[in-house]
Amino acid sequence: MNYRAANNNGVAIARAIVSDPTLIVADEPTGDLGSRIAGQILHLLGRCVMSCKTIILVTHDGHAAAKAKTLCVWKKAFWLKPCYLLTHANSKK
């Protein structure tokens, strides 16, 4: 695991959350992280959503994307499919 990446991501997320924003934009927050730290970051972002925060998360991580309530898929600047609301049943795909 890349400890420097974990520390940098943790500091960036802490800075984003401490000011109590209503919108958080997270670009690859779990990139270069081990599964344990990535899971902790996703859990923290999930708690932010529970606190009425909006999260825009850009990721290549299918596990992170599966936690989203709304999913938009882009490839080379084009929508692959329209944004859709994920339900518990189709979020596991």
C-alpha positions as CSV (number, residue, x, y, z in Angstrom):
1,M,0.0,0.0,0.0
2,N,1.1,3.5,-0.7
3,Y,1.2,5.2,2.7
4,R,1.9,8.6,1.3
5,A,-1.2,8.4,-0.9
6,A,-3.3,7.3,2.0
7,N,-2.1,10.2,4.1
8,N,-2.6,12.7,1.3
9,N,-6.1,11.4,0.6
10,G,-7.0,11.5,4.3
11,V,-5.7,15.0,4.7
12,A,-7.6,16.2,1.6
13,I,-10.8,14.6,2.7
14,A,-10.4,16.0,6.2
15,R,-9.9,19.5,4.8
16,A,-13.0,19.1,2.6
17,I,-15.2,17.9,5.5
18,V,-14.0,20.2,8.3
19,S,-15.6,23.3,6.7
20,D,-19.0,21.5,6.6
21,P,-19.8,22.0,2.9
22,T,-23.0,20.9,1.3
23,L,-21.1,19.6,-1.7
24,I,-17.9,17.5,-1.8
25,V,-16.2,16.7,-5.1
26,A,-13.9,13.7,-4.7
27,D,-11.6,12.8,-7.7
28,E,-10.4,9.2,-7.2
29,P,-10.5,9.3,-3.4
30,T,-9.6,5.6,-3.2
31,G,-7.0,5.5,-5.9
32,D,-3.6,4.1,-4.8
33,L,-5.0,2.8,-1.5
34,G,-5.3,-0.6,0.0
35,S,-8.8,-2.0,0.5
36,R,-8.9,-1.3,4.2
37,I,-8.1,2.4,3.9
38,A,-10.2,2.7,0.8
39,G,-13.1,1.2,2.7
40,Q,-12.7,3.6,5.6
41,I,-12.7,6.6,3.2
42,L,-15.8,5.3,1.5
43,H,-17.4,4.8,4.9
44,L,-16.6,8.4,5.9
45,L,-18.0,9.7,2.6
46,G,-21.1,7.6,3.2
47,R,-21.5,9.2,6.6
48,C,-21.3,12.6,4.9
49,V,-24.2,11.6,2.6
50,M,-26.2,10.6,5.7
51,S,-25.5,14.1,7.0
52,C,-27.2,15.6,3.9
53,K,-24.0,16.2,2.0
54,T,-23.9,15.8,-1.8
55,I,-20.9,13.9,-3.0
56,I,-19.7,14.0,-6.6
57,L,-17.3,11.1,-6.9
58,V,-15.1,10.5,-9.9
59,T,-13.7,7.0,-9.9
60,H,-12.5,3.9,-11.8
61,D,-13.1,1.8,-8.8
62,G,-16.2,-0.4,-9.4
63,H,-16.6,-1.0,-5.6
64,A,-16.7,2.7,-4.9
65,A,-19.1,3.4,-7.8
66,A,-21.4,0.6,-6.5
67,K,-22.0,2.6,-3.3
68,A,-23.5,5.6,-5.3
69,K,-27.2,6.3,-5.3
70,T,-27.0,7.9,-8.8
71,L,-24.5,6.7,-11.4
72,C,-23.4,8.4,-14.6
73,V,-20.9,6.6,-16.8
74,W,-18.6,8.4,-19.2
75,K,-16.1,7.2,-21.7
76,K,-13.9,9.5,-23.7
77,A,-16.2,12.5,-23.0
78,F,-19.4,10.7,-24.0
79,W,-22.2,9.3,-21.8
80,L,-22.3,5.5,-22.2
81,K,-25.7,5.4,-20.6
82,P,-28.0,8.0,-19.0
83,C,-27.6,8.7,-15.3
84,Y,-29.8,6.4,-13.3
85,L,-30.8,5.9,-9.7
86,L,-29.2,2.8,-8.2
87,T,-31.4,0.6,-6.1
88,H,-30.2,-2.0,-3.6
89,A,-30.8,-4.7,-6.1
90,N,-28.8,-3.3,-9.0
91,S,-26.0,-1.7,-7.0
92,K,-24.4,-5.1,-6.5
93,K,-23.8,-5.6,-10.3
